[in-house]
Amino acid sequence: MNIDINDSFLLEILDQIERNHLADPDDRWLLAVSGGPDSMAMLTALTELKNSARLPLADLQLAHLNHQLRADQSDADETFIRQQAKNSHLPITVARCDVQALAQNTSQSLETAARQARYDFLAQTARKNYCNKIALAHNADDQAETILHRIIRGTGIKGLAGITPIRDLDDDQSVKPLQIVRPLLTVSRDQIEQFLRRRNIPWRIDASNESNTFTRNRIRNQLLPLLAEQYNPQVKQALIRLGQTAHWLTDLLSRNADATLQNLTLQFDSNSAILDAASLAQLPPIQQTELIRHLLEKLKLPLQRISFLHIRSVTDLLNHPDQFSKLQLPENLQVALKNQELHFSIVTDQQDSQKTTPLTQIILISPGTNDLPAKYLFVDNQQSQPAHSLRIENLLLDQYNQLNPAEFYRAKSHRQEIIDPDKIVGQLTLRTWQNGDRFQPLGSAGSKTLGDFFTDHNIPTESRPQIGLLCDDRGIIWTLGLRIADRVKITHKTSQLLKLSLA
């Protein structure tokens, strides 16, 4: 085949690689290939650039994980990729994972389980094959969708920056961490498909991308086309420009973060830190947020699990100490305000089990799976049980109707509830009993004290301080395992749903 190395698509990829310093001559890249158009374009472009010596790399290898989610189609994808590796004369590593079972066993969403399995496989394969960089085929459309998704869920400036062209992969097993690189991040899906057609390169179609079950697919298939048609034809480009601006601002904020954080740090070790709360409180909120995020990075906490809402809750604790004094965040991170000092501690399960009561408040990710610290309880048939995690997921009305609502409520356990998210006020949190707590249980004519409610349900006095309470800014939404508040119930006016599941 006569290859045009001056093809505009190849030049754009090369420019992206050079501008962001993605490649070094001694690099060994592992390409994650699914068989879809994005990964096939990446495979073709990088192979051509390397073979033409325009892109000096020591090695290219391929990796493919069969998620086993689409039966014969998943197997056909695997066969296709093996053949493409053979055609390209590149070594390939293929593995299989029952992602459906993994999601069920870990109480994760299918998307989260698939992503975790994929990254674990890629990291293990890269280490085994001595690759130092993993190339992913995210494109400009993915960038726009990611930024819009984060806006919808709620994000800070860091999140608005979207997908980065290069980043370290959390990898404690390597002296030098593996890096993720994204050489296609500035090209669109249209450009990708045009390039493949010019090269007569085949690709596989994943029919699940057309399903609107997942939020990401609904953004891609419904929301972005609606925004483009009725509001701004250039909405994707506008989102990408917003991401670039956020990236510049984040870079500016982070430049002096180390020196400022060092001046504020009173004590630091691998599992804890103490900051000067009074000095931190005098800084602008955006700088407070960046410094806290920077501290969590120094504590080597995975920021994928700690959202902007979590970090903002720390600044709320700092600036409004009269509301609460302790927080429990993901990854066993506890934050407390004590005598003008802000304490961060990574507490082990053994240490946590020594406590008689849980911390005052947990900021919850919604939607998402929230790990709960030891000692939180829910009630199952008048028996108190430990609650290890709380999964919050969006549920479409047609999905709810497919469940057969009457049958669902008849068969559901005390671990599950469905509520109307439009009736939630502010932020979802989890806490325990406080003096003066009242709420109106589902079906009740009026409100009552939480103590009277516990008495009605024969909850032992010693268990009551540890029963988890799902709350919003207005008050109690769900006494875990017992009853939801009447104000969040499903009615004929309900337009969307929130499913709550304990594990």
GUTIMI-697124 format. One record per atom (N, C-alpha, C): x, y, z; residue in one letter. Coordinates in steps of 0.02 Angstrom, whole numbers, plus 50000, padded with zeros to 5 digits. Atoms other than C-alpha are relative to their C-alpha. Example, Ala and Ser with C-alpha at 12.3 -4.5 7.8 and 13.67 -1.06 7.14 Angstrom:
BEGIN
500454994150000A;506154977550390A;500455006050000A;499584994149997S;506844994750357S;499615005550037S;
// end
This chain:
BEGIN
500434994050000M;500005000050000M;500445006250000M;499634993650004N;500635017349954N;499725004750053N;500244996149943I;500505027250117I;500205007349992I;499874992850001D;500345046150116D;500155002350071D;499804998149933I;501345051150268I;499835007250016I;500204993149989N;500795069150243N;499245000750005N;500724999949988D;498975064550269D;499865004750059D;500164995049948S;498155078450373S;499864996850067S;500155003449937F;497555065950502F;500654997950035F;499365002149970L;499305058950530L;500385006150026L;499654994049978L;500015076450542L;499695002950064L;500334997749938E;498715081150674E;500204995750059E;499795004649947I;499165065650776I;500725001650020I;499304998649986L;501015069550760L;500075006650038L;499984993549966D;500715087650813D;499784999350073D;500245001249932Q;499725081750966Q;500544996750042Q;499485003649964I;501135069951016I;500595004750016I;499434995649989E;502505083050993E;499835005750047E;500194994149959R;501545097551073R;499954998250074R;500105002049931N;501185087651231N;500564995450026N;499415004049979H;502865078351237H;499794993050022H;500255006649983L;502015061451233L;500524994549988L;499565005450021A;503445051651154A;500745001750009A;499274999849998D;505295048351183D;500274994249959D;499745005350045P;506425037951070P;500054993150032P;499935006549968D;506635024151201D;499334997450028D;500665002049975D;504755022751235D;499794993349972D;500355006250021R;503865006051228R;499265001050016R;500704998549992W;502015009251199W;499574993849995W;500515005250003L;500594997251237L;499355003449977L;500604997050027L;499085001551129L;499394995950021L;500625003349980A;497364997451202A;499535000149940A;500415000550061V;496334991151054V;499374996050014V;500645003449992S;494494986651058S;499734997349935S;500265001850066G;494204984950871G;499545005449972G;500424994550022G;493125000650863G;500405004849956G;499664995450045P;493525015050744P;500565003950034P;499494996049966D;494505025150874D;500654996150007D;499385003849988S;495725011450921S;500314997549935S;499725002050065M;495905005550740M;500375005849967M;499654994150027A;496345023350687A;500655001150037A;499394999149962M;497615024350829M;500524994849979M;499545005350021L;498375007550781L;500305001549932L;499764998750068T;498485012350597T;500475006049998T;499604993850003A;499145030050625A;500684999150033A;499365000849964L;500475025450753L;500464995249964L;499585004850037T;501075010550651T;500315003449939T;499744996550059E;501255021350495E;500525005150020E;499524994949978L;502125035450589L;500654996850024L;499395003449975K;503335023350674K;500394997049941K;499655003350056N;503725013750513N;500325005149954N;499724994850044S;504055030150421S;500565003950035S;499494996649959A;505255035750561A;499805007150018A;500234993549978R;504195051350587R;499885000150076R;500125000649928L;503815045050762L;500504994950028L;499495004649974P;505365037750847P;499774996650065P;500185004049941L;504785024050967L;500394993549998L;499635006349997A;505715008651026A;499564994149984A;500435005950008D;504204997151020D;499275001950004D;500734999649996L;502334995850990L;499744993050013L;500335006349985Q;501284981951066Q;499265001350008Q;500724999349995L;499414978651073L;499744996150060L;500335003649946A;498244973451213A;499245000649990A;500745000150008H;496404968451208H;499704995950057H;500365003549947L;495244963751351L;499294998549976L;500675002250018N;493694953651308N;499575000450063N;500424998949941H;492364959851431H;499454994850007H;500515005349999Q;491194945251387Q;499305002750015Q;500664996949988L;489694956951390L;499514999049943L;500445000450059R;489034953851214R;500054993249966R;500005006950024A;489214934951197A;500434999249938A;499635001450061D;489714930251019D;500335006249970D;499714993950027Q;490014948350971Q;500665001850034Q;499364998849964S;491354950251106S;500544995349975S;499515004850026D;492204934551042D;500215001849929D;499834997950068A;492104941050864A;500475006050001A;499544994349992D;492934957250921D;500704997450014D;499345002749982E;494344946950996E;500344996949939E;499735003150061T;494574936850835T;500245005349951T;499834994550045F;494574952850733F;500665003450021F;499404996649975I;495904961050843I;500614995649991I;499435004550010R;497024945750837R;500245000349927R;499824999850071Q;496964946450647Q;500335006749982Q;499704993450014Q;497344965250644Q;500715000450028Q;499325000249973A;498854962250756A;500464996249954A;499605004150047K;499454948850636K;500165004049937K;499914996050060N;499194960450487N;500525005650011N;499554994449984S;500174974350575S;500684997650023S;499365002949977H;501574962450629H;500195002650069H;499894997649932L;501364968050809L;499794994750050L;500195004949948P;501344957050966P;499375002450036P;500624998249965I;499694956551059I;499904995650061I;500215003749939T;499114951351233T;499255000650006T;500735000249995V;497294946051250V;499814996550065V;500255003149939A;496354942051410A;499245000650001A;500734999949993R;494554938751461R;499815001550072R;500244998449933C;493564945351608C;499245000050000C;500725000049992D;491774941851662D;499805006350038D;500124993649968V;491374960051696V;499325000250035V;500675000249968Q;489544956551735Q;500054997150070Q;499915003149934A;490044944951878A;500415004550045A;499584995549960L;491384957151935L;499595005750029L;500434994549976A;490104971251947A;499564997750057A;500445002649947Q;488934960452050Q;500384998550064Q;499625002149941N;490284953952166N;500295006050038N;499704994149969T;490984971352200T;499515005650012T;500534994949992S;489314980852205S;500175006449963S;499844994350042Q;489934992152066Q;499535000249940Q;500374999650063S;489044998651912S;500404996249947S;499675003650055L;489424989351751L;500555004349969L;499504995450028E;490345004651684E;500635000350043E;499434999449954T;491445006251839T;500404993550001T;499655006449997A;491844987651846A;500404998849936A;499655000950064A;492294987251660A;500625004449996A;499434995350002R;493405002551676R;500564997550045R;499495002349954Q;494304995551828Q;500364993849974Q;499705006150028A;494564978551747A;500475001649943A;499604998150058R;495224986751589R;500665003150021R;499384996749978Y;496474997951679Y;500464995150037Y;499585005049965D;497074983651791D;500354995549949D;499715004350053F;497344972651637F;500555003649962F;499514996250038L;498264986251542L;500645001250041L;499424998749957A;499394990451690A;500424993650009A;499655006449990Q;499824972051721Q;500374998049936Q;499695001950064T;500164969051536T;500605004549984T;499454995450013A;501244984651520A;500614998150042A;499445001849956R;502314979651670R;500324993449976R;499745006650021K;502474961651609K;500415000649936K;499684999550066N;503004967151434N;500495005949997N;499514994649994Y;504144981351494Y;499815006249958Y;500234993950033C;503084995051416C;499955005650053C;500024994649952N;503185012151498N;499415004749989N;500584995850014K;501665020351416K;499444995949971K;500605003350025I;499895014751382I;499615005149959I;500344995450045A;499055023051232A;499254998349996A;500725000850004L;497165025551239L;499745004549944L;500244996750061A;496115031251090A;499445005050012A;500504994849988H;495065044951170H;500085005649948H;499984994950052N;494605058251042N;499675006550023N;500274993549982A;493945076151038A;499274999650021A;500705000949979D;492135070351048D;499954997250070D;499975002649931D;492565060251204D;500155005750049D;499834994349957Q;493325076151276Q;499395004350014Q;500604995949991A;491735086251247A;499494996450044A;500495003949961E;490635072351318E;500214999650073E;499755000449931T;491745070651472T;499885006550037T;500094993549968I;491695089151510I;499275001350016I;500724998949988L;489805090051489L;499744995350054L;500205004849948H;489585074351596H;500205002650069H;499764997549935R;490625082151735R;499615006250021R;500414994249984I;489645098451724I;499334997750030I;500655002449977I;488025088751745I;500054997050070I;499925003349934R;488675078551893R;500245004850053R;499704995349953G;489535093551972G;500744998950004G;499285000750000T;491375096951960T;500335006750017T;499614994049990G;492745109352000G;500405001849939G;499604997850057I;493995118151889I;500424994249973I;499595005750021K;495095102551884K;499594995349955K;500435004450040G;493635092151819G;499825003149933G;500174996650063L;493195105251688L;500554999549948L;499445000750046A;494915102851612A;499934993849957A;500145005950040G;494275086051550G;500564994950001G;499525005450006I;495395072051489I;500695003049983I;499334997450013T;497265075551494T;500364995849948T;499645003850051P;498405070551349P;500514995250028P;499515004549968I;499645062651470I;499915000550075I;500035000149927R;499565057451652R;500324993750026R;499745005949967D;500375045551774D;499424995450019D;500495005049977L;499415029551808L;500204997950070L;499865002049931D;499275025751994D;500274992949999D;499675006550008D;500485011452007D;500564999350051D;499525000549944D;501345007552172D;500544994849987D;499535005450011Q;502254992652097Q;500605002249957Q;499464997750043S;503395003251987S;500385005750033S;499604994449976V;504835014452036V;499825006249960V;500224994650045K;504405025251886K;499304998149977K;500685002050015P;502515025451862P;499874999549925P;500245000350068L;501695020151702L;499645006449983L;500364994050021Q;500975034151599Q;499474998249949Q;500535000450050I;499345035551502I;500115005649950I;499954994850052V;499495044651335V;499404999349954V;500604999950044R;498075049751218R;500175004049937R;499784996550060P;498735053951045P;499445002449954P;500564998250044L;496995055850965L;499555005450030L;500454995849961L;496315068651087L;499765006349964L;500204994050035T;496205082950962T;499644998749934T;500365001650063V;495365073650817V;499304997650016V;500705001749989S;493495071050800S;499844993049973S;500225006550026R;492525055050766R;499925000149924R;500074999450073D;492125061350591D;500684999549966D;499335000450029Q;493975063850555Q;500274992950003Q;499775006949991I;494345046450622I;499704995549947I;500335004450049E;493065037950511E;500205001749929E;499764998150067Q;493605047950358Q;500694997149986Q;499335002750007F;495405042650388F;499974992449986F;500065007250009L;494915024250403L;499734998349931L;500275001350067R;493905025050242R;500525001349947R;499474998650049R;495355033050149R;500504994249998R;499515005549995R;496465018750209R;499684993149989R;500365006450007N;495125005250182N;500134995550060N;499885003749938I;495365000050363I;499324998050030I;500645002249970P;493934989450437P;499985001650074P;500074999349928W;493254991750612W;499374996550023W;500575003449969R;492004983750729R;499525005250029R;500514995749971I;490374991550787I;499754996850065I;500255002349935D;489894989850971D;499285002650006D;500714997949998A;487984990050972A;499815003050067A;500184997449934S;487984993951158S;500105007650004S;499904992750001N;488585011551115N;499375003749980N;500634996950020E;486855014751042E;499484999750054E;500485000649945S;485975009651201S;500035006150045S;500024994149957N;485405024051310N;499924998250074N;500035002149930T;485475014051471T;500515003850042T;499464996749963F;487125022151522F;499965007649989F;500024992750003T;487225040751561T;500445002749944T;499534997650051R;488735043051448R;499714999449930R;500315001050066N;487785035851299N;499435004949988N;500554995250008R;486285047151331R;500275006949985R;499684993650015I;487435062251331I;500215000149927I;499755000450069R;488195056451166R;499434999849949R;500525001450050N;486605050751079N;499415004850003N;500594995849992Q;485305062751148Q;500165007250016Q;499914993249975L;485935077851243L;500425004449954L;499584995950044L;487365083851133L;499675001649933L;500364998350062P;486345082250971P;499455005250011P;500514995149985L;484935091951055L;500305006950009L;499674993649990L;486115105751111L;500265002949934L;499754997750064A;486885106550938A;499445002449954A;500564998450044E;485205107150851E;499635006350022E;500444994749976Q;484285119450963Q;500365005950033Q;499664994749963Y;485635129851049Y;500645002449968Y;499364997950027N;487375129750974N;500284994349957N;499735005350043P;487955119650821P;500724998350016P;499305001149984Q;489735121550885Q;500094998350075Q;499985001349928V;489355115351062V;500604995850020V;499435004249983K;490715102051058K;500645004250003K;499414995850001Q;492035114751010Q;500005004950059Q;500054995449942A;491385126651145A;500214996550064A;499825003849940L;491555113051277L;500754998650002L;499285001450002I;493315108851219I;500405006450017I;499664993749982R;493815127351229R;499945001450075R;500094999349927L;493085127951405L;500504995650037L;499535004649968G;494145112851450G;500725002649996G;499334997250008Q;495715121251381Q;500115005850049Q;499954994349953T;495375137051483T;500074997550072T;499965002849932A;495085126651640A;500694996950012A;499335003049994H;496715117351606H;500525005450014H;499524994549988W;497675133851597W;499945002750071W;500104997549933L;496885139851759L;500264995150052L;499755005149954T;497255123451847T;500765000050003T;499274999750003D;499055124451789D;500275006050038D;499794994049964L;499195142251856L;499944999150075L;500115001149929L;498465137352025L;500504995250031L;499565005349973S;499605122352043S;500735002050003S;499294998150005R;501235131652006R;500315001350069R;499734998349934N;501465138152184N;499704995850056N;500355004049950A;500455124652271A;500484996750049A;499525003449956D;501975115352339D;500265004650055D;499714995349952A;502755130552422A;499475002450050A;500534997649955T;501095136952492T;499794994550048T;500205005549958L;500615119852557L;500524998650053L;499475001149951Q;502295117852641Q;499975005150057Q;500064994849948N;502045134352733N;499414998850046N;500605001249960L;500335128552794L;500034993450039L;499975006749970T;500875110952846T;500355000250068T;499725000549932L;501145108353032L;500304993250013L;499755006949990Q;501415089653021Q;499804995949939Q;500155004150058F;501505076752881F;500374993450005F;499695006550012D;501825058152860D;499594996449948D;500315003650056S;501255044652739S;499254999050010S;500715001449988N;499545042452823N;499635005750033N;500354994649966S;499145059252900S;500345006749985S;499734993350007A;499375077952891A;499605004850043A;500354994849962I;498945093252994I;500175006749967I;499914993550031L;498685110352914L;499795005550048L;500194994049962D;498585127652991D;499335002549974D;500674998550024A;496705130052977A;499875007549995A;500134992850000A;496695148553019A;500315003349939A;499674997150058S;497955152852882S;499674997749935S;500335002750060L;497105141452755L;499345003549988L;500664996950006A;495425149452791A;500035007149973A;499934993250025Q;496105166552743Q;500105000349924Q;499885000250072L;496475160952564L;499344999849962L;500615000550040P;495195162252422P;499774992749994P;500265006950003P;494055146852408P;500314995849944P;499725003950055I;494775141852239I;500714997750017I;499325002049980Q;496535141552314Q;499964994850056Q;500105005149949Q;495915131952466Q;499884993249968Q;500185006250034T;495175118852349T;500614996949967T;499415002650034E;496775117152248E;500514997350050E;499515002349951L;497865115552403L;499794993550033L;500245006349971I;496765102052479I;500084994349951I;499905005150051R;496765092552315R;500744998049995R;499285001250005H;498655094352309H;500244995850060H;499825003949941L;498805087652487L;499784992749992L;500245006850009L;497745072352443L;500454996249951L;499525003150046E;498925068952298E;500644998050037E;499405001549962K;500405069752418K;499894994150047K;500165005849958L;499515057152530L;499884993849958L;500065005550048K;499415046052373K;499304996950001K;500695002350004L;497525044952376L;499755000549928L;500254999850070P;496665040552210P;499445005149993P;500484994650004L;495755056452163L;499394998249957L;500605002250036Q;494565046752049Q;499444998550049Q;500515001949951R;493685041552209R;499805005950044R;500144994249958I;493705058852290I;499795005749954I;500294995250047S;492575071052199S;500085007250025S;500004993049982F;492465089952198F;499545001350060F;500464999249943L;490985088452318L;500344998250065L;499645002049940H;492105079452442H;500495005550022H;499514994749984I;493455092852431I;499635006250024I;500384994149978R;492145106552444R;499734999050071R;500245001249932S;491475098252601S;500555001550052S;499454998449955V;493205100352678V;500065007650008V;499984992749995T;493205118952636T;499405002650039T;500584998149960D;491445120052710D;500144999050074D;499815001349930L;492095112052870L;500475005450025L;499504994949981L;493535124452871L;499685006850011L;500294993349999N;492465139852839N;499365000650042N;500624999949960H;490895134852937H;500054994750055H;499885005249949P;491525125153089P;499414999050047P;500565000649956D;489895128153181D;499514994649977D;500475004950027Q;488965115953066Q;500194992950018Q;499765006649981F;490035100453096F;500755000450005F;499284999649988S;491815096353146S;500394994049972S;499675006050025K;492175079353066K;499694997849934K;500225002650064L;492055071352895L;500304993149989L;499735006450024Q;492255053852825Q;499975000249924Q;499964999950072L;492845053652644L;500214993049975L;499785006550026P;493225038952527P;500724998550016P;499325002449988E;494815028752544E;500205000650074E;499894999949927N;494625028752736N;500315006550024N;499734993549981L;495075047152743L;499525003650047L;500384996249951Q;494475056252898Q;500305007050006Q;499794993049994V;494555075152913V;499665003050061V;500284997049939A;494305084453076A;500315006850013A;499774993349981L;494435102453134L;500085000250075L;499855000049929K;495275103853304K;500465005850017K;499584994649973N;495905119653388N;500415003649945N;499694996350055Q;496265129253226Q;500504995849960Q;499595004550040E;497085113853150E;499544995549959E;500385004450043L;496415103853003L;500374993449994L;499665006549995H;496825085353030H;499744995449944H;500155005050051F;496875072752885F;500314993450023F;499755006549977S;497025054252934S;499724994549957S;500225006150034I;496965038252833I;499954994650053I;500125004549943V;496175026452959V;499874993049974V;500105007050020T;496295007552941T;499354997450031T;500615003149973D;494784996352972D;500104998250073D;499875002049931Q;495614990153132Q;499965006150046Q;500044993949960Q;495835007853197Q;499285002450006Q;500684997550002D;494075012453145D;499544995850044D;500435004449962S;493324997253230S;500045001350075S;499924998449929Q;493975003653397Q;499565005950021Q;500424994249984K;492815018753385K;499314997650020K;500675002149977T;491145017653474T;499465002649954T;500504997350046T;490215028453348T;500345002549937T;499714997450062P;490485033653168P;500095007550002P;499894992950004L;491005050853116L;499355003649984L;500614996150003T;489755064853103T;499674999949932T;500304999150065Q;489515066352916Q;500434997149945Q;499675002550059I;489955057652753I;499695003449940I;500234997050062I;489815067052588I;499944994449948I;500135005750046L;489055054952461L;500085002049927L;499984999350073I;489415053052276I;499344997549972I;500635002050030S;487805052652176S;499995002349927S;500025007249990P;487725043052065P;500704997250014P;499365003249985G;489085031152124G;499944995350058G;499975004649943T;489595018052251T;500435003150054T;499674996849943N;490065024952422N;500194994850053N;499785004449947D;491125014552540D;499855003350067D;500184997449935L;490545016552720L;500494997450053L;499555002249947P;491665015852875P;499664995150046P;500275004849952A;491455002853010A;499525003450048A;500474998049948K;490035004353136K;499365003349974K;500654997750026Y;488695011153019Y;499554993849993Y;500485005550000L;487145000153035L;499395001649960L;500674999350027F;485524997252943F;499574994650033F;500455004649966V;483984987853004V;499684995349950V;500305005150043D;483424971552925D;499594995350045D;500455004149958N;481894963353005N;500165000750074N;499894998149931Q;482234972353170Q;500694997850026Q;499325001849982Q;484034966053169Q;500485005049970Q;499514995250025S;485464978453154S;500564996449965S;499485003150041Q;486704974053016Q;500505005449979Q;499514995150024P;488334982552962P;499865001949927P;500074997450068A;488174993452806A;500705001549974A;499324999250026H;489764992152703H;500045005149943H;499994995250056S;489285002552551S;499295002149983S;500644997450023L;487875013052481L;500085002049927L;499984998550072R;487615012952293R;499405004349982R;500524995450022I;486625027352218I;500035000249924I;500005000250073E;486105025652036E;499375003049971E;500574997350037N;484985034651913N;499624994349968N;500425005250030L;483535024351849L;499505003549955L;500474997150046L;482545028751694L;499304997450014L;500695002149987L;480645028051704L;499834993549964L;500165006250035D;480565014451571D;500354994050032D;499675005449963Q;481845004251668Q;499594998150062Q;500415001149940Y;480765006451825Y;499374996149982Y;500615003550021N;479215000951731N;500144992849981N;499815006950018Q;480134985751664Q;500104995750062Q;499915003749938L;480514980951844L;499334997450027L;500665001549974N;478624979751872N;499975002750072N;499964996749934P;478464992252018P;499664996150057P;500355003749946A;477184982052116A;500404993950021A;499605005949985E;478264966552103E;500655001950035E;499384997749970F;479834976452146F;499915001450074F;500104998249930Y;479114983352308Y;499804993950042Y;500195006049964R;478414966352354R;500624995750015R;499435004549995A;480084957652327A;500635003350029A;499384996649981K;481354971052377K;500174998650073K;499775001049931S;482394968752533S;500045006850035S;499914993849962H;482714981452670H;500625003949977H;499394996850025R;484324985552577R;499865004849942R;500134996150060Q;483444994552433Q;499425004850009Q;500544995150003E;482375009952405E;500055003749934E;500014995650059I;481855020852258I;499665006450020I;500274993549981I;481555039452281I;500005004749939I;500044994950052D;481175054952177D;500575005150009D;499434995549990P;482825064652152P;499825007449994P;500204993050007D;481905080652105D;499785003050066D;500224997649934K;481325081752286K;500575000550050K;499414999349957I;483095081252356I;500225007350001I;499784993049992V;483685098052423V;500745000150017V;499294999449986G;485545101452408G;500384993549993G;499525005550005Q;486865088252441Q;499804994050042Q;500135006149963L;486645070052494L;500584998650048L;499505001849950T;487555065352654T;499754994150041T;500195005449954L;487575050952777L;500275001950069L;499804998449931R;487625053852965R;499624995550047R;500375003749949T;486955047053128T;499555004850040T;500514996649960W;485635052453255W;500295006250035W;499834993949964Q;485745070253320Q;499395002350041Q;500554997549959N;484725078553457N;499545004449958N;500494996050035G;483125085953388G;499804997349932G;500165002850065D;483045074753233D;499254998149996D;500695001850015R;481285073253161R;499944998449926R;500165000750071F;480575066752999F;499314996849994F;500665002750014Q;478935061452919Q;500094993549961Q;499905006450035P;479045042752877P;499474999249945P;500465001450055L;478235036652716L;499344997450027L;500675002249980G;476355035052742G;499755003150064G;500214997049937S;476335044852904S;499655006749988S;500384993750008A;475125059452927A;500405006150021A;499604994449976G;476435070253012G;500694997850020G;499325001649980S;478215071153074S;500024997650073S;499895002349932K;478885063153232K;500745000250015K;499305000149982T;480495062953329T;500304993349979T;499675006250021L;481775050153272L;499994995050057L;500035004649942G;481785043053449G;499344996350002G;500655003350000D;479915039553440D;499944995049943D;500025004550058F;480125031953267F;500384993650015F;499615006049981F;481485020153332F;499614995850050F;500405003749950T;480355015553479T;499434996149965T;500545003350037D;478925011653358D;500244993649966D;499735005850036H;480074999353269H;500434995550045H;499665004449952N;480804991553427N;500764999749989N;499284999850010I;482584997153388I;500345000650068I;499674999749934P;483704993453539P;500365006650010P;499704993649984T;484365008853626T;500745000249982T;499285000050013E;486185003453605E;500165000449925E;499874999950073S;485995002053414S;499835006849969S;500264993950031R;485135018753384R;500535005149980R;499504995050020P;486705029853383P;500404998149938P;499615002250057Q;487415019453241Q;499584998649937Q;500425000950059I;485925018153123I;500145005749951I;499844995050050G;486395027052962G;499395003949978G;500544995650022L;485325041852908L;500235003449935L;499884996650063L;485325047052725L;499635006750003L;500294993449991C;485025065852726C;500155004549940C;499844994450043D;484935081152615D;500025006250043D;499964993849961D;485015099452665D;499375001350041D;500634999049964R;483205098452725R;499924995350059R;500065004749945G;483405083352837G;500044992849978G;499945007250011I;483205064452843I;499584997849939I;500345002950059I;482775055352680I;499854992650011I;500085007349991W;483025037152732W;500354997950064W;499685003549945T;483325028452897T;500174993149974T;499785005850039L;484355014352824L;499674993550022L;500335006449988G;483354998352811G;499305000750028G;500654999249968L;481795005952890L;499495003549955L;500524996350037R;480835019552799R;500305006249968R;499814993750031I;481065033752676I;499535005450025I;500444994449982A;480345051052708A;499445000649949A;500584999450044D;478625054152637D;500125005049944D;499914994650048R;479235069652546R;500404997949938R;499605002150058V;480385059752427V;499694993949965V;500315005950030K;479145046152378K;499855001049926K;500175000050071I;478735041552198I;499265001549993I;500704998450015T;477125049352130T;499905000049925T;500144999850072H;476265050851961H;500355005849966H;499644994250029K;477215067251936K;500754998849994K;499285001550000T;478925058951957T;500254999149928T;499735000450069S;479995061151800S;500664996149997S;499395003949998Q;481605052651856Q;500064996750068Q;499975004049939L;482145040451991L;500724999350024L;499365001349970L;483575037152109L;499934993550040L;500025006449965K;483895019252167K;500554999750052K;499535000449945L;484755016552334L;500084992650019L;499885007149985S;485584999752372S;500574999550051S;499505001349948L;486534994252528L;500354993349988L;499645006350003A;487874980952530A;500434999350062A;
// end
